[in-house]
Amino acid sequence: MTDDVAVEVTGALVTQNEVILSTGEFDRRAHAMRAYGYPPGQAIRGALGYLFLAAGLPIIKTYEVNAEPVLYFKDALPYHHVDSGILYPVITPEKYVNYQCQKCREILRYPSFKSVITKTRLDRHKGTVSMMWRQEGITKRARFRFKIIVKLKRDAEENLAALIAVLRFVEENGLALGKRSMKGSGRLRLENLTYNRVTMDDIEVRAAELREKDIIKVRLLSEAIVREKGTNLTVIRGDSFLWSVKNAAKNFYYDYKNFSAGVKLISYETTKPYPLGFLDLKLSGGRPEIAIPKGSTFTYKIEPGAPAEFYTALALLERCHGIGNRASSGKGEIIVE
């Protein structure tokens, strides 16, 4: 057994040109396809996956649908252009998702500057323009948080070495994301890369802080996909939250033993859920997932007598894992406030 449970890889992604991260939805008002305001974890996961595949690295097998995840990619949350504080999603009283700087506490309507990009498609056989299309994109310089959690339970050194090799390549050559990335768009520079071991001592320090609370407020830093009996939920009730807490411990804790705890949802603040597409669903012809919006908060009462294992697992959930499904794609990232 080792005291290390994970390696936390952090850095910054800096845009070098326009970045087009399409959501697949059409904005009728702008007459353009909508785009994300920052790279979602699933986009970074996919981009690095192609690099693992091209290099012939065995870690690519952990990407398979039924494989146990090793890498947990987090959304590349934006840095505030004023003071470099990370912008966390928040729900406003008007039920909009805004972003609040964690340094100066300023609330911004948008996480980055986007504008509509007009492009043409060329018919190479006829030598004519066949059509024009309009697409939102990030068009001004922006910096984003880069974060990956590497699980150390199985084949740890081999997996970590594979990731380091690919990230060195990205440091030298940049990362290509989104539409038209094969034609030069979507270039981001990776800088200030660091690798930090997450130990059980780190987890227990946070667990001791959480143990002081009998009421906890959980904020979603990314969309959450929570299923029950095959149905996507729009509210995370106590039993679903407890399942996620236990799941985080199972994935990251060597000595996990089952425990019971009473968790009751007492209030929540969210807005309208929306569909999210994933490549595996598209290839299989499945329907999009229904996601609980980022910025949503859920407040739980922890009944007296909750064991120490519950708080250890909660600390693991916050630091390494995520609520619900597709945590390795960045979904369900939380902070306990």
Protein Blocks (a to p, Z undefined) as FASTA:
>chain_A
ZZbfbdcdddddddfbdcdddehiacfklopacddfbdcfklmmmmmmmmmmmnopaklm
mmpmkbccfbdcdddddddfklopacdddddfkopacdddfklopacfbfbdcddddddd
ddfknopafbdcdddddfbdcdddddddddfkboklmmmmmmmmmmmmmmmnopaedehk
lnopaiacdehiacddddfklmmmmmmmmmmpcbdcdddfbdcdddeehiacfbdcfklm
mmmmmmmmmmmmmklccdddddddfbdcdddddddddfklmmnopacdddddehiacddd
ddehiafklmmmmmmmmmmmcghehklnopaiacdZZ
